Each structure stands twice: as C-alpha cells, then as structure tokens.
Amino acid sequence: MANIESLASIAVMHRFRGFWILSIPLALVVVGAIVGIVEMIRDDRKRKELIAQGIDPDTVPKKAPTLR
C-alpha cells in the first residue's frame, strides 16, 4: 500500500514540476490579502475604541502613508 502511495506522489510531482514558479505569485497574493485583512481589523478596533471614548474618529488626524 505504501508503494502505491509513493508512486502516486512521484507522479504528482512530475506532473506539476514545471508549474512550481506559479506558486510564488499565488503566495504573494495570499500574504497580501492576509496583511490587508489584519490592517482592516486593526483600524476597525481603533475606530471603535475612539467611539467608546466619545471621540469622533473622523476628526482625529491620521498618519500619512510613507514608502518606508
């Protein structure tokens, strides 16, 4: 049984051998989406915290985005 599984895994590796390079952009998209979701959650928590303190979140100055 183990021999059949190892043959199947070898067949899969040979079939997708040339497509490994496509996993790099896919990984970048996934990581970018995760970072975006985390930033959105963080900003939402900050906004809710300001509202709980009685501060209008739209009047609070925000940091300008930088390239660093």
Secondary structure, 3 states (H helix, E strand, C coil): CHHHHHHHHHHHHHHCHHHHHHHHHHHHHHHHHHHHHHHHHHHHHHHHHHHHCCCCHHHCCCCCCCCC
